[in-house]
Amino acid sequence: KEILEKYHDPFTLRWEGVIGNIRVPSQAEWEQLLTNCSAFLFYGMERFVSHILLNRLVALNIPKCHLMIILDLVQSKQSYQRITNSDIHKSCLQIAIERPTETAMLLSLTGVRSIIANQWYTTLQENAERLEILSENLLSVGRTTGQTVHILQK
């Protein structure tokens, strides 16, 4: 919410989305947001792909999405229980496809042009700091995604 307020003008006026602690998006909402965006931000718990139906994701055509930022891979007791219960019904291959590198490859194949994503598990605080750095550099300073990722790596 702080980021939305901080970058309200002129960037966030056209932002659409769902705040997950208010409600969980439906599969149709995920698909609508993904197919109609020029940039997409996921800031949430566990693996991004675990929140949507994988077979529907791979069938999407997302060429208008120039940038996807995935700040995921955070665990809490509740999220770990949810993902564990969900993973019981998946094959080893399905779970493997939800890993960060595989997710980036799938999104690239659907048409996403640039992907910034975590590679390993992290904390909510670290993701909040990453989101602040990304927002500041991409929106305020006007750096490219490559320059911004380089700053994140430091």
Disulfide bonds with the S-S distance in Angstrom:
none
